[in-house]
Amino acid sequence: MSPLAFILSLPIRFYRAAISPWLGSNCRYHPTCSAYAMEALRKHGALKGTWLATRRILRCHPWGGSGIDNVPD
């Protein structure tokens, strides 16, 4: 993971450690949005990983899809 991608992953790590346990498991997709974002940052770096994670989060709404949605190669 690049240094910039690591810095961008810090809020995700905080969310997964401090906020997510209080909210429970409510994600429509598998893997969860936070796991998807971490994997996108690892695979694609800061810019493209952030773009992919943002697109995924914007798709997560009541009229959006659900199911398996893996990070593209």
PDB file with SEQRES, HELIX, SHEET and CRYST1 records, atoms N, CA, C and O in Angstrom:
SEQRES   1 A   73  MET SER PRO LEU ALA PHE ILE LEU SER LEU PRO ILE ARG          
SEQRES   2 A   73  PHE TYR ARG ALA ALA ILE SER PRO TRP LEU GLY SER ASN          
SEQRES   3 A   73  CYS ARG TYR HIS PRO THR CYS SER ALA TYR ALA MET GLU          
SEQRES   4 A   73  ALA LEU ARG LYS HIS GLY ALA LEU LYS GLY THR TRP LEU          
SEQRES   5 A   73  ALA THR ARG ARG ILE LEU ARG CYS HIS PRO TRP GLY GLY          
SEQRES   6 A   73  SER GLY ILE ASP ASN VAL PRO ASP                              
HELIX    1 AA1 PRO A    3  PHE A   14  1                                  12    
HELIX    2 AA2 TYR A   15  ILE A   19  3                                   5    
HELIX    3 AA3 SER A   20  LEU A   23  1                                   4    
HELIX    4 AA4 CYS A   33  ARG A   59  1                                  27    
SHEET    1 AA1 2 TYR A  29  HIS A  30  0                                        
SHEET    2 AA1 2 GLY A  67  ILE A  68  1                                        
CRYST1    1.000    1.000    1.000  90.00  90.00  90.00 P 1           1          
ATOM      1  N   MET A   1       0.859  -1.173   0.000  1.00  0.00           N  
ATOM      2  CA  MET A   1       0.000   0.000   0.000  1.00  0.00           C  
ATOM      3  C   MET A   1       0.903   1.233   0.000  1.00  0.00           C  
ATOM      4  O   MET A   1       1.853   1.324   0.777  1.00  0.00           O  
ATOM      5  N   SER A   2       0.593   2.162  -0.871  1.00  0.00           N  
ATOM      6  CA  SER A   2       1.381   3.391  -0.945  1.00  0.00           C  
ATOM      7  C   SER A   2       1.135   4.245   0.309  1.00  0.00           C  
ATOM      8  O   SER A   2       0.128   4.070   0.995  1.00  0.00           O  
ATOM      9  N   PRO A   3       2.064   5.170   0.601  1.00  0.00           N  
ATOM     10  CA  PRO A   3       1.874   6.025   1.787  1.00  0.00           C  
ATOM     11  C   PRO A   3       0.577   6.831   1.743  1.00  0.00           C  
ATOM     12  O   PRO A   3      -0.085   6.983   2.769  1.00  0.00           O  
ATOM     13  N   LEU A   4       0.207   7.347   0.578  1.00  0.00           N  
ATOM     14  CA  LEU A   4      -1.038   8.120   0.475  1.00  0.00           C  
ATOM     15  C   LEU A   4      -2.254   7.225   0.675  1.00  0.00           C  
ATOM     16  O   LEU A   4      -3.218   7.620   1.331  1.00  0.00           O  
ATOM     17  N   ALA A   5      -2.211   6.029   0.116  1.00  0.00           N  
ATOM     18  CA  ALA A   5      -3.318   5.084   0.307  1.00  0.00           C  
ATOM     19  C   ALA A   5      -3.428   4.699   1.781  1.00  0.00           C  
ATOM     20  O   ALA A   5      -4.534   4.534   2.296  1.00  0.00           O  
ATOM     21  N   PHE A   6      -2.290   4.554   2.462  1.00  0.00           N  
ATOM     22  CA  PHE A   6      -2.330   4.241   3.895  1.00  0.00           C  
ATOM     23  C   PHE A   6      -2.996   5.371   4.676  1.00  0.00           C  
ATOM     24  O   PHE A   6      -3.809   5.116   5.564  1.00  0.00           O  
ATOM     25  N   ILE A   7      -2.658   6.601   4.354  1.00  0.00           N  
ATOM     26  CA  ILE A   7      -3.268   7.752   5.042  1.00  0.00           C  
ATOM     27  C   ILE A   7      -4.775   7.783   4.780  1.00  0.00           C  
ATOM     28  O   ILE A   7      -5.560   8.058   5.687  1.00  0.00           O  
ATOM     29  N   LEU A   8      -5.172   7.503   3.546  1.00  0.00           N  
ATOM     30  CA  LEU A   8      -6.604   7.488   3.220  1.00  0.00           C  
ATOM     31  C   LEU A   8      -7.333   6.321   3.887  1.00  0.00           C  
ATOM     32  O   LEU A   8      -8.548   6.378   4.077  1.00  0.00           O  
ATOM     33  N   SER A   9      -6.606   5.274   4.239  1.00  0.00           N  
ATOM     34  CA  SER A   9      -7.243   4.130   4.893  1.00  0.00           C  
ATOM     35  C   SER A   9      -7.459   4.354   6.390  1.00  0.00           C  
ATOM     36  O   SER A   9      -8.211   3.603   7.011  1.00  0.00           O  
ATOM     37  N   LEU A  10      -6.832   5.350   6.975  1.00  0.00           N  
ATOM     38  CA  LEU A  10      -6.976   5.572   8.422  1.00  0.00           C  
ATOM     39  C   LEU A  10      -8.422   5.842   8.851  1.00  0.00           C  
ATOM     40  O   LEU A  10      -8.861   5.260   9.844  1.00  0.00           O  
ATOM     41  N   PRO A  11      -9.189   6.698   8.152  1.00  0.00           N  
ATOM     42  CA  PRO A  11     -10.597   6.858   8.561  1.00  0.00           C  
ATOM     43  C   PRO A  11     -11.407   5.566   8.421  1.00  0.00           C  
ATOM     44  O   PRO A  11     -12.324   5.317   9.204  1.00  0.00           O  
ATOM     45  N   ILE A  12     -11.072   4.756   7.436  1.00  0.00           N  
ATOM     46  CA  ILE A  12     -11.777   3.477   7.260  1.00  0.00           C  
ATOM     47  C   ILE A  12     -11.450   2.552   8.422  1.00  0.00           C  
ATOM     48  O   ILE A  12     -12.332   1.880   8.955  1.00  0.00           O  
ATOM     49  N   ARG A  13     -10.185   2.519   8.811  1.00  0.00           N  
ATOM     50  CA  ARG A  13      -9.780   1.694   9.950  1.00  0.00           C  
ATOM     51  C   ARG A  13     -10.467   2.156  11.233  1.00  0.00           C  
ATOM     52  O   ARG A  13     -10.893   1.334  12.044  1.00  0.00           O  
ATOM     53  N   PHE A  14     -10.573   3.477  11.414  1.00  0.00           N  
ATOM     54  CA  PHE A  14     -11.261   4.010  12.584  1.00  0.00           C  
ATOM     55  C   PHE A  14     -12.736   3.598  12.566  1.00  0.00           C  
ATOM     56  O   PHE A  14     -13.274   3.153  13.580  1.00  0.00           O  
ATOM     57  N   TYR A  15     -13.383   3.748  11.410  1.00  0.00           N  
ATOM     58  CA  TYR A  15     -14.793   3.352  11.281  1.00  0.00           C  
ATOM     59  C   TYR A  15     -14.976   1.877  11.631  1.00  0.00           C  
ATOM     60  O   TYR A  15     -15.893   1.522  12.372  1.00  0.00           O  
ATOM     61  N   ARG A  16     -14.107   1.019  11.100  1.00  0.00           N  
ATOM     62  CA  ARG A  16     -14.244  -0.424  11.339  1.00  0.00           C  
ATOM     63  C   ARG A  16     -14.010  -0.781  12.802  1.00  0.00           C  
ATOM     64  O   ARG A  16     -14.623  -1.722  13.307  1.00  0.00           O  
ATOM     65  N   ALA A  17     -13.140  -0.055  13.491  1.00  0.00           N  
ATOM     66  CA  ALA A  17     -12.830  -0.373  14.886  1.00  0.00           C  
ATOM     67  C   ALA A  17     -13.805   0.269  15.873  1.00  0.00           C  
ATOM     68  O   ALA A  17     -14.163  -0.347  16.876  1.00  0.00           O  
ATOM     69  N   ALA A  18     -14.235   1.499  15.598  1.00  0.00           N  
ATOM     70  CA  ALA A  18     -14.992   2.244  16.605  1.00  0.00           C  
ATOM     71  C   ALA A  18     -16.487   2.390  16.298  1.00  0.00           C  
ATOM     72  O   ALA A  18     -17.300   2.398  17.223  1.00  0.00           O  
ATOM     73  N   ILE A  19     -16.857   2.502  15.052  1.00  0.00           N  
ATOM     74  CA  ILE A  19     -18.252   2.798  14.709  1.00  0.00           C  
ATOM     75  C   ILE A  19     -19.011   1.560  14.242  1.00  0.00           C  
ATOM     76  O   ILE A  19     -20.143   1.331  14.668  1.00  0.00           O  
ATOM     77  N   SER A  20     -18.409   0.777  13.387  1.00  0.00           N  
ATOM     78  CA  SER A  20     -19.079  -0.383  12.804  1.00  0.00           C  
ATOM     79  C   SER A  20     -19.613  -1.380  13.839  1.00  0.00           C  
ATOM     80  O   SER A  20     -20.713  -1.900  13.655  1.00  0.00           O  
ATOM     81  N   PRO A  21     -18.879  -1.665  14.916  1.00  0.00           N  
ATOM     82  CA  PRO A  21     -19.442  -2.602  15.907  1.00  0.00           C  
ATOM     83  C   PRO A  21     -20.755  -2.120  16.532  1.00  0.00           C  
ATOM     84  O   PRO A  21     -21.574  -2.940  16.948  1.00  0.00           O  
ATOM     85  N   TRP A  22     -20.961  -0.823  16.603  1.00  0.00           N  
ATOM     86  CA  TRP A  22     -22.185  -0.281  17.181  1.00  0.00           C  
ATOM     87  C   TRP A  22     -23.357  -0.334  16.210  1.00  0.00           C  
ATOM     88  O   TRP A  22     -24.512  -0.375  16.633  1.00  0.00           O  
ATOM     89  N   LEU A  23     -23.066  -0.334  14.902  1.00  0.00           N  
ATOM     90  CA  LEU A  23     -24.125  -0.321  13.904  1.00  0.00           C  
ATOM     91  C   LEU A  23     -24.624  -1.706  13.525  1.00  0.00           C  
ATOM     92  O   LEU A  23     -25.761  -1.858  13.076  1.00  0.00           O  
ATOM     93  N   GLY A  24     -23.800  -2.693  13.698  1.00  0.00           N  
ATOM     94  CA  GLY A  24     -24.203  -4.046  13.330  1.00  0.00           C  
ATOM     95  C   GLY A  24     -23.946  -4.320  11.862  1.00  0.00           C  
ATOM     96  O   GLY A  24     -23.373  -3.488  11.159  1.00  0.00           O  
ATOM     97  N   SER A  25     -24.365  -5.470  11.403  1.00  0.00           N  
ATOM     98  CA  SER A  25     -24.133  -5.884  10.029  1.00  0.00           C  
ATOM     99  C   SER A  25     -25.358  -5.555   9.176  1.00  0.00           C  
ATOM    100  O   SER A  25     -26.345  -6.290   9.195  1.00  0.00           O  
ATOM    101  N   ASN A  26     -25.294  -4.467   8.438  1.00  0.00           N  
ATOM    102  CA  ASN A  26     -26.427  -4.029   7.628  1.00  0.00           C  
ATOM    103  C   ASN A  26     -26.072  -3.814   6.164  1.00  0.00           C  
ATOM    104  O   ASN A  26     -26.867  -3.240   5.421  1.00  0.00           O  
ATOM    105  N   CYS A  27     -24.917  -4.255   5.740  1.00  0.00           N  
ATOM    106  CA  CYS A  27     -24.469  -3.964   4.380  1.00  0.00           C  
ATOM    107  C   CYS A  27     -25.238  -4.811   3.365  1.00  0.00           C  
ATOM    108  O   CYS A  27     -25.508  -5.989   3.599  1.00  0.00           O  
ATOM    109  N   ARG A  28     -25.581  -4.197   2.247  1.00  0.00           N  
ATOM    110  CA  ARG A  28     -26.312  -4.858   1.170  1.00  0.00           C  
ATOM    111  C   ARG A  28     -25.403  -5.710   0.310  1.00  0.00           C  
ATOM    112  O   ARG A  28     -25.858  -6.643  -0.352  1.00  0.00           O  
ATOM    113  N   TYR A  29     -24.131  -5.395   0.317  1.00  0.00           N  
ATOM    114  CA  TYR A  29     -23.165  -6.049  -0.551  1.00  0.00           C  
ATOM    115  C   TYR A  29     -22.215  -6.942   0.239  1.00  0.00           C  
ATOM    116  O   TYR A  29     -22.065  -6.811   1.454  1.00  0.00           O  
ATOM    117  N   HIS A  30     -21.595  -7.833  -0.476  1.00  0.00           N  
ATOM    118  CA  HIS A  30     -20.511  -8.634   0.101  1.00  0.00           C  
ATOM    119  C   HIS A  30     -19.312  -8.504  -0.826  1.00  0.00           C  
ATOM    120  O   HIS A  30     -19.469  -8.798  -2.011  1.00  0.00           O  
ATOM    121  N   PRO A  31     -18.161  -8.102  -0.401  1.00  0.00           N  
ATOM    122  CA  PRO A  31     -17.769  -7.702   0.944  1.00  0.00           C  
ATOM    123  C   PRO A  31     -18.394  -6.355   1.345  1.00  0.00           C  
ATOM    124  O   PRO A  31     -18.931  -5.629   0.509  1.00  0.00           O  
ATOM    125  N   THR A  32     -18.310  -6.050   2.621  1.00  0.00           N  
ATOM    126  CA  THR A  32     -18.890  -4.801   3.111  1.00  0.00           C  
ATOM    127  C   THR A  32     -18.199  -3.620   2.446  1.00  0.00           C  
ATOM    128  O   THR A  32     -17.123  -3.769   1.866  1.00  0.00           O  
ATOM    129  N   CYS A  33     -18.808  -2.466   2.527  1.00  0.00           N  
ATOM    130  CA  CYS A  33     -18.247  -1.276   1.882  1.00  0.00           C  
ATOM    131  C   CYS A  33     -16.870  -0.917   2.437  1.00  0.00           C  
ATOM    132  O   CYS A  33     -15.988  -0.505   1.684  1.00  0.00           O  
ATOM    133  N   SER A  34     -16.681  -1.069   3.733  1.00  0.00           N  
ATOM    134  CA  SER A  34     -15.372  -0.745   4.296  1.00  0.00           C  
ATOM    135  C   SER A  34     -14.311  -1.756   3.860  1.00  0.00           C  
ATOM    136  O   SER A  34     -13.176  -1.367   3.587  1.00  0.00           O  
ATOM    137  N   ALA A  35     -14.653  -3.030   3.789  1.00  0.00           N  
ATOM    138  CA  ALA A  35     -13.706  -4.029   3.304  1.00  0.00           C  
ATOM    139  C   ALA A  35     -13.407  -3.798   1.827  1.00  0.00           C  
ATOM    140  O   ALA A  35     -12.265  -3.958   1.396  1.00  0.00           O  
ATOM    141  N   TYR A  36     -14.413  -3.426   1.053  1.00  0.00           N  
ATOM    142  CA  TYR A  36     -14.236  -3.113  -0.356  1.00  0.00           C  
ATOM    143  C   TYR A  36     -13.271  -1.932  -0.509  1.00  0.00           C  
ATOM    144  O   TYR A  36     -12.366  -1.968  -1.343  1.00  0.00           O  
ATOM    145  N   ALA A  37     -13.469  -0.892   0.298  1.00  0.00           N  
ATOM    146  CA  ALA A  37     -12.613   0.290   0.218  1.00  0.00           C  
ATOM    147  C   ALA A  37     -11.168  -0.048   0.563  1.00  0.00           C  
ATOM    148  O   ALA A  37     -10.248   0.419  -0.109  1.00  0.00           O  
ATOM    149  N   MET A  38     -10.957  -0.845   1.591  1.00  0.00           N  
ATOM    150  CA  MET A  38      -9.588  -1.233   1.963  1.00  0.00           C  
ATOM    151  C   MET A  38      -8.935  -2.036   0.848  1.00  0.00           C  
ATOM    152  O   MET A  38      -7.769  -1.808   0.524  1.00  0.00           O  
ATOM    153  N   GLU A  39      -9.665  -2.966   0.262  1.00  0.00           N  
ATOM    154  CA  GLU A  39      -9.114  -3.785  -0.819  1.00  0.00           C  
ATOM    155  C   GLU A  39      -8.840  -2.933  -2.056  1.00  0.00           C  
ATOM    156  O   GLU A  39      -7.827  -3.131  -2.727  1.00  0.00           O  
ATOM    157  N   ALA A  40      -9.720  -1.998  -2.365  1.00  0.00           N  
ATOM    158  CA  ALA A  40      -9.512  -1.120  -3.517  1.00  0.00           C  
ATOM    159  C   ALA A  40      -8.262  -0.268  -3.316  1.00  0.00           C  
ATOM    160  O   ALA A  40      -7.491  -0.076  -4.257  1.00  0.00           O  
ATOM    161  N   LEU A  41      -8.053   0.239  -2.119  1.00  0.00           N  
ATOM    162  CA  LEU A  41      -6.852   1.023  -1.845  1.00  0.00           C  
ATOM    163  C   LEU A  41      -5.600   0.162  -1.953  1.00  0.00           C  
ATOM    164  O   LEU A  41      -4.578   0.618  -2.466  1.00  0.00           O  
ATOM    165  N   ARG A  42      -5.669  -1.082  -1.473  1.00  0.00           N  
ATOM    166  CA  ARG A  42      -4.520  -1.985  -1.567  1.00  0.00           C  
ATOM    167  C   ARG A  42      -4.201  -2.344  -3.011  1.00  0.00           C  
ATOM    168  O   ARG A  42      -3.040  -2.324  -3.420  1.00  0.00           O  
ATOM    169  N   LYS A  43      -5.227  -2.672  -3.777  1.00  0.00           N  
ATOM    170  CA  LYS A  43      -5.022  -3.135  -5.153  1.00  0.00           C  
ATOM    171  C   LYS A  43      -4.674  -2.010  -6.126  1.00  0.00           C  
ATOM    172  O   LYS A  43      -3.804  -2.171  -6.982  1.00  0.00           O  
ATOM    173  N   HIS A  44      -5.359  -0.865  -5.992  1.00  0.00           N  
ATOM    174  CA  HIS A  44      -5.282   0.158  -7.021  1.00  0.00           C  
ATOM    175  C   HIS A  44      -4.626   1.458  -6.588  1.00  0.00           C  
ATOM    176  O   HIS A  44      -4.476   2.362  -7.410  1.00  0.00           O  
ATOM    177  N   GLY A  45      -4.235   1.582  -5.342  1.00  0.00           N  
ATOM    178  CA  GLY A  45      -3.600   2.812  -4.891  1.00  0.00           C  
ATOM    179  C   GLY A  45      -4.611   3.863  -4.476  1.00  0.00           C  
ATOM    180  O   GLY A  45      -5.816   3.616  -4.414  1.00  0.00           O  
ATOM    181  N   ALA A  46      -4.078   5.053  -4.191  1.00  0.00           N  
ATOM    182  CA  ALA A  46      -4.891   6.102  -3.584  1.00  0.00           C  
ATOM    183  C   ALA A  46      -5.962   6.656  -4.519  1.00  0.00           C  
ATOM    184  O   ALA A  46      -7.124   6.757  -4.125  1.00  0.00           O  
ATOM    185  N   LEU A  47      -5.602   7.011  -5.730  1.00  0.00           N  
ATOM    186  CA  LEU A  47      -6.560   7.690  -6.604  1.00  0.00           C  
ATOM    187  C   LEU A  47      -7.651   6.764  -7.115  1.00  0.00           C  
ATOM    188  O   LEU A  47      -8.835   7.018  -6.891  1.00  0.00           O  
ATOM    189  N   LYS A  48      -7.270   5.708  -7.789  1.00  0.00           N  
ATOM    190  CA  LYS A  48      -8.281   4.804  -8.342  1.00  0.00           C  
ATOM    191  C   LYS A  48      -9.020   4.069  -7.226  1.00  0.00           C  
ATOM    192  O   LYS A  48     -10.220   3.822  -7.346  1.00  0.00           O  
ATOM    193  N   GLY A  49      -8.324   3.715  -6.140  1.00  0.00           N  
ATOM    194  CA  GLY A  49      -8.971   3.050  -5.013  1.00  0.00           C  
ATOM    195  C   GLY A  49     -10.028   3.927  -4.366  1.00  0.00           C  
ATOM    196  O   GLY A  49     -11.104   3.448  -4.006  1.00  0.00           O  
ATOM    197  N   THR A  50      -9.725   5.214  -4.218  1.00  0.00           N  
ATOM    198  CA  THR A  50     -10.706   6.147  -3.660  1.00  0.00           C  
ATOM    199  C   THR A  50     -11.895   6.295  -4.599  1.00  0.00           C  
ATOM    200  O   THR A  50     -13.038   6.350  -4.145  1.00  0.00           O  
ATOM    201  N   TRP A  51     -11.640   6.361  -5.900  1.00  0.00           N  
ATOM    202  CA  TRP A  51     -12.715   6.461  -6.884  1.00  0.00           C  
ATOM    203  C   TRP A  51     -13.638   5.238  -6.811  1.00  0.00           C  
ATOM    204  O   TRP A  51     -14.861   5.377  -6.792  1.00  0.00           O  
ATOM    205  N   LEU A  52     -13.040   4.041  -6.770  1.00  0.00           N  
ATOM    206  CA  LEU A  52     -13.835   2.817  -6.712  1.00  0.00           C  
ATOM    207  C   LEU A  52     -14.653   2.747  -5.419  1.00  0.00           C  
ATOM    208  O   LEU A  52     -15.826   2.372  -5.442  1.00  0.00           O  
ATOM    209  N   ALA A  53     -14.033   3.107  -4.299  1.00  0.00           N  
ATOM    210  CA  ALA A  53     -14.738   3.066  -3.015  1.00  0.00           C  
ATOM    211  C   ALA A  53     -15.881   4.078  -2.979  1.00  0.00           C  
ATOM    212  O   ALA A  53     -16.953   3.787  -2.448  1.00  0.00           O  
ATOM    213  N   THR A  54     -15.657   5.258  -3.537  1.00  0.00           N  
ATOM    214  CA  THR A  54     -16.705   6.278  -3.569  1.00  0.00           C  
ATOM    215  C   THR A  54     -17.883   5.814  -4.423  1.00  0.00           C  
ATOM    216  O   THR A  54     -19.038   5.980  -4.029  1.00  0.00           O  
ATOM    217  N   ARG A  55     -17.599   5.237  -5.581  1.00  0.00           N  
ATOM    218  CA  ARG A  55     -18.667   4.709  -6.436  1.00  0.00           C  
ATOM    219  C   ARG A  55     -19.467   3.640  -5.716  1.00  0.00           C  
ATOM    220  O   ARG A  55     -20.693   3.601  -5.816  1.00  0.00           O  
ATOM    221  N   ARG A  56     -18.777   2.775  -4.991  1.00  0.00           N  
ATOM    222  CA  ARG A  56     -19.457   1.697  -4.256  1.00  0.00           C  
ATOM    223  C   ARG A  56     -20.365   2.266  -3.179  1.00  0.00           C  
ATOM    224  O   ARG A  56     -21.507   1.829  -3.039  1.00  0.00           O  
ATOM    225  N   ILE A  57     -19.878   3.229  -2.424  1.00  0.00           N  
ATOM    226  CA  ILE A  57     -20.677   3.820  -1.343  1.00  0.00           C  
ATOM    227  C   ILE A  57     -21.900   4.533  -1.922  1.00  0.00           C  
ATOM    228  O   ILE A  57     -22.979   4.488  -1.330  1.00  0.00           O  
ATOM    229  N   LEU A  58     -21.743   5.187  -3.064  1.00  0.00           N  
ATOM    230  CA  LEU A  58     -22.880   5.871  -3.687  1.00  0.00           C  
ATOM    231  C   LEU A  58     -23.926   4.894  -4.215  1.00  0.00           C  
ATOM    232  O   LEU A  58     -25.096   5.253  -4.348  1.00  0.00           O  
ATOM    233  N   ARG A  59     -23.517   3.665  -4.518  1.00  0.00           N  
ATOM    234  CA  ARG A  59     -24.484   2.645  -4.970  1.00  0.00           C  
ATOM    235  C   ARG A  59     -25.240   2.022  -3.807  1.00  0.00           C  
ATOM    236  O   ARG A  59     -26.235   1.332  -4.030  1.00  0.00           O  
ATOM    237  N   CYS A  60     -24.810   2.239  -2.598  1.00  0.00           N  
ATOM    238  CA  CYS A  60     -25.410   1.605  -1.432  1.00  0.00           C  
ATOM    239  C   CYS A  60     -26.563   2.477  -0.916  1.00  0.00           C  
ATOM    240  O   CYS A  60     -26.384   3.290  -0.009  1.00  0.00           O  
ATOM    241  N   HIS A  61     -27.725   2.295  -1.500  1.00  0.00           N  
ATOM    242  CA  HIS A  61     -28.928   3.014  -1.094  1.00  0.00           C  
ATOM    243  C   HIS A  61     -30.119   2.069  -1.271  1.00  0.00           C  
ATOM    244  O   HIS A  61     -29.971   1.010  -1.881  1.00  0.00           O  
ATOM    245  N   PRO A  62     -31.273   2.425  -0.760  1.00  0.00           N  
ATOM    246  CA  PRO A  62     -32.412   1.500  -0.794  1.00  0.00           C  
ATOM    247  C   PRO A  62     -32.799   1.008  -2.189  1.00  0.00           C  
ATOM    248  O   PRO A  62     -33.333  -0.094  -2.317  1.00  0.00           O  
ATOM    249  N   TRP A  63     -32.547   1.789  -3.229  1.00  0.00           N  
ATOM    250  CA  TRP A  63     -32.928   1.380  -4.577  1.00  0.00           C  
ATOM    251  C   TRP A  63     -31.745   0.816  -5.356  1.00  0.00           C  
ATOM    252  O   TRP A  63     -31.865   0.512  -6.543  1.00  0.00           O  
ATOM    253  N   GLY A  64     -30.600   0.676  -4.683  1.00  0.00           N  
ATOM    254  CA  GLY A  64     -29.406   0.138  -5.329  1.00  0.00           C  
ATOM    255  C   GLY A  64     -29.439  -1.370  -5.365  1.00  0.00           C  
ATOM    256  O   GLY A  64     -30.419  -2.001  -4.968  1.00  0.00           O  
ATOM    257  N   GLY A  65     -28.356  -1.933  -5.847  1.00  0.00           N  
ATOM    258  CA  GLY A  65     -28.273  -3.377  -5.942  1.00  0.00           C  
ATOM    259  C   GLY A  65     -27.883  -4.022  -4.640  1.00  0.00           C  
ATOM    260  O   GLY A  65     -27.844  -3.382  -3.589  1.00  0.00           O  
ATOM    261  N   SER A  66     -27.593  -5.315  -4.730  1.00  0.00           N  
ATOM    262  CA  SER A  66     -27.112  -6.047  -3.569  1.00  0.00           C  
ATOM    263  C   SER A  66     -26.409  -7.289  -4.085  1.00  0.00           C  
ATOM    264  O   SER A  66     -26.454  -7.585  -5.279  1.00  0.00           O  
ATOM    265  N   GLY A  67     -25.765  -8.007  -3.194  1.00  0.00           N  
ATOM    266  CA  GLY A  67     -25.094  -9.235  -3.576  1.00  0.00           C  
ATOM    267  C   GLY A  67     -23.594  -9.107  -3.558  1.00  0.00           C  
ATOM    268  O   GLY A  67     -23.039  -8.242  -2.880  1.00  0.00           O  
ATOM    269  N   ILE A  68     -22.938  -9.974  -4.306  1.00  0.00           N  
ATOM    270  CA  ILE A  68     -21.485  -9.996  -4.339  1.00  0.00           C  
ATOM    271  C   ILE A  68     -20.990  -8.923  -5.301  1.00  0.00           C  
ATOM    272  O   ILE A  68     -21.421  -8.861  -6.452  1.00  0.00           O  
ATOM    273  N   ASP A  69     -20.093  -8.091  -4.825  1.00  0.00           N  
ATOM    274  CA  ASP A  69     -19.516  -7.016  -5.634  1.00  0.00           C  
ATOM    275  C   ASP A  69     -18.045  -6.917  -5.273  1.00  0.00           C  
ATOM    276  O   ASP A  69     -17.677  -6.206  -4.338  1.00  0.00           O  
ATOM    277  N   ASN A  70     -17.211  -7.620  -6.004  1.00  0.00           N  
ATOM    278  CA  ASN A  70     -15.778  -7.633  -5.721  1.00  0.00           C  
ATOM    279  C   ASN A  70     -15.074  -6.463  -6.413  1.00  0.00           C  
ATOM    280  O   ASN A  70     -15.579  -5.904  -7.386  1.00  0.00           O  
ATOM    281  N   VAL A  71     -13.906  -6.109  -5.892  1.00  0.00           N  
ATOM    282  CA  VAL A  71     -13.087  -5.070  -6.482  1.00  0.00           C  
ATOM    283  C   VAL A  71     -12.573  -5.572  -7.831  1.00  0.00           C  
ATOM    284  O   VAL A  71     -12.039  -6.679  -7.909  1.00  0.00           O  
ATOM    285  N   PRO A  72     -12.723  -4.780  -8.892  1.00  0.00           N  
ATOM    286  CA  PRO A  72     -12.216  -5.229 -10.197  1.00  0.00           C  
ATOM    287  C   PRO A  72     -10.702  -5.311 -10.214  1.00  0.00           C  
ATOM    288  O   PRO A  72     -10.025  -4.601  -9.470  1.00  0.00           O  
ATOM    289  N   ASP A  73     -10.173  -6.174 -11.063  1.00  0.00           N  
ATOM    290  CA  ASP A  73      -8.710  -6.299 -11.182  1.00  0.00           C  
ATOM    291  C   ASP A  73      -8.131  -5.195 -12.020  1.00  0.00           C  
ATOM    292  O   ASP A  73      -6.918  -5.146 -12.223  1.00  0.00           O  
TER     293      ASP A  73                                                      
END                                                                             
